[in-house]
Amino acid sequence: MRTDQRISMAMRNEPAGTCLFDETVHARLLHAARAAGSAEHAWRCLEAAHVVGQIHFKLHWQTHANMLGLAWRTCDWPEATGQLIRLALVPVGHLSGRLPLGNPGRATVSAFKAMSVRPDLTALIDRARGN
C-alpha cells in the first residue's frame, strides 16, 4: 500500500477533529511547547506536534529535534538517546513510506507502532486549530 493510501485510511480512522498534517497547527504546537510552564506540558505539545506533522519530512525532523532539545534540557538521557535514534529513523521512514501514524514520537513507545491518537493530544490539536 502506498504512503498516501495509508495516510488516507488513517485519516478516516482517526478521532474526530484531528488532522494528520497541518503546518500552521504544527507551528502553534511547537510554540506552545517552547512557552510551556512545565516539561510535562511541553512534552504533550511536542507529542501533538509529532502526530500533526509526522507525514511531512521537515516537520517530522523538526519535532524530533525539539524533543531531543527538551530531553537534553531536562537531563532525560534515555529520552535523549531515543530521540537521537528517531532522528536517524526519520529519513528511513519517509523513504520507505512506513510511518507509524498516530504515534506520539517519544522514546517510551515503539518507534514502529502506529497508534490511535490519545484524547489529551486530540484536545491539544483542537485547541491549536482554534476549535
Secondary structure as the mmCIF struct_conf table of DSSP 4:
data_model
#
loop_
_struct_conf.conf_type_id
_struct_conf.id
_struct_conf.beg_label_comp_id
_struct_conf.beg_label_asym_id
_struct_conf.beg_label_seq_id
_struct_conf.end_label_comp_id
_struct_conf.end_label_asym_id
_struct_conf.end_label_seq_id
HELX_RH_AL_P HELX_RH_AL_P1 THR A 3 ASN A 13
BEND BEND1 GLU A 14 GLU A 14
HELX_LH_PP_P HELX_LH_PP_P1 PRO A 15 PRO A 15
TURN_TY1_P TURN_TY1_P1 ALA A 16 GLY A 17
BEND BEND2 LEU A 20 LEU A 20
HELX_RH_AL_P HELX_RH_AL_P2 GLU A 23 ALA A 35
BEND BEND3 GLY A 37 SER A 38
HELX_RH_AL_P HELX_RH_AL_P3 ALA A 39 GLY A 53
TURN_TY1_P TURN_TY1_P2 GLN A 54 ILE A 55
BEND BEND4 HIS A 56 HIS A 56
HELX_RH_AL_P HELX_RH_AL_P4 PHE A 57 ARG A 73
TURN_TY1_P TURN_TY1_P3 THR A 74 CYS A 75
HELX_RH_AL_P HELX_RH_AL_P5 TRP A 77 SER A 96
TURN_TY1_P TURN_TY1_P4 GLY A 97 GLY A 97
TURN_TY1_P TURN_TY1_P5 LEU A 101 GLY A 102
TURN_TY1_P TURN_TY1_P6 ALA A 107 THR A 108
BEND BEND5 VAL A 109 VAL A 109
TURN_TY1_P TURN_TY1_P7 ALA A 111 PHE A 112
HELX_LH_PP_P HELX_LH_PP_P2 SER A 116 ARG A 118
HELX_RH_AL_P HELX_RH_AL_P6 PRO A 119 ARG A 129
TURN_TY1_P TURN_TY1_P8 GLY A 130 GLY A 130
#
